[in-house]
């Protein structure tokens, strides 16, 4: 399917960048942040990273996310298979939620796949609010949220 022409201004063009330049993608991100701030107020965005380390200081698990507009977003959460089922996941998620509350958050959200850990998050008090079936084929992608205490 060809890229549609820009009818209103033929001097503009649509470009698909196979390897976008970091400063160009950052421009798009910053412009959206400025727009969002004008519409919804300062988000107080902060990154959040929590690591699980073994006795040799190797990372064997971790959670990466952010906090903004009174929400914790859990972007990536992983624990080495040899450490799963031993309570470390609960501890990492609880640490993230506690830090988020210190930062003024009242809610948390994340997404996960059916082959990952939706039951784990539900056990931790998260509630499914959306599902995309066949993402990937034969599986589902779940979106969950939680009210933080």
ChimeraX attribute file (.defattr): number of C-alpha atoms within 10 A of each C-alpha:
attribute: neighborCount
match mode: 1-to-1
recipient: residues
	/A:1	3
	/A:2	4
	/A:3	9
	/A:4	8
	/A:5	11
	/A:6	11
	/A:7	8
	/A:8	7
	/A:9	8
	/A:10	8
	/A:11	7
	/A:12	10
	/A:13	11
	/A:14	9
	/A:15	7
	/A:16	8
	/A:17	7
	/A:18	6
	/A:19	6
	/A:20	9
	/A:21	9
	/A:22	8
	/A:23	9
	/A:24	9
	/A:25	10
	/A:26	11
	/A:27	11
	/A:28	10
	/A:29	11
	/A:30	11
	/A:31	11
	/A:32	12
	/A:33	15
	/A:34	12
	/A:35	11
	/A:36	13
	/A:37	13
	/A:38	10
	/A:39	9
	/A:40	9
	/A:41	11
	/A:42	13
	/A:43	14
	/A:44	12
	/A:45	15
	/A:46	13
	/A:47	11
	/A:48	17
	/A:49	14
	/A:50	16
	/A:51	17
	/A:52	19
	/A:53	12
	/A:54	10
	/A:55	6
	/A:56	6
	/A:57	9
	/A:58	10
	/A:59	13
	/A:60	15
	/A:61	20
	/A:62	19
	/A:63	21
	/A:64	16
	/A:65	17
	/A:66	18
	/A:67	24
	/A:68	17
	/A:69	15
	/A:70	17
	/A:71	24
	/A:72	30
	/A:73	22
	/A:74	21
	/A:75	14
	/A:76	13
	/A:77	19
	/A:78	16
	/A:79	18
	/A:80	11
	/A:81	9
	/A:82	8
	/A:83	13
	/A:84	12
	/A:85	11
	/A:86	9
	/A:87	9
	/A:88	15
	/A:89	22
	/A:90	15
	/A:91	12
	/A:92	20
	/A:93	18
	/A:94	13
	/A:95	14
	/A:96	24
	/A:97	24
	/A:98	15
	/A:99	16
	/A:100	24
	/A:101	19
	/A:102	10
	/A:103	17
	/A:104	16
	/A:105	20
	/A:106	17
	/A:107	19
	/A:108	22
	/A:109	18
	/A:110	19
	/A:111	19
	/A:112	20
	/A:113	17
	/A:114	16
	/A:115	10
	/A:116	10
	/A:117	13
	/A:118	20
	/A:119	13
	/A:120	13
	/A:121	20
	/A:122	14
	/A:123	10
	/A:124	14
	/A:125	14
	/A:126	20
	/A:127	18
	/A:128	17
	/A:129	10
	/A:130	12
	/A:131	16
	/A:132	12
	/A:133	14
	/A:134	10
	/A:135	13
	/A:136	11
	/A:137	7
	/A:138	9
	/A:139	13
	/A:140	16
	/A:141	18
	/A:142	20
	/A:143	18
	/A:144	19
	/A:145	21
	/A:146	20
	/A:147	14
	/A:148	16
	/A:149	9
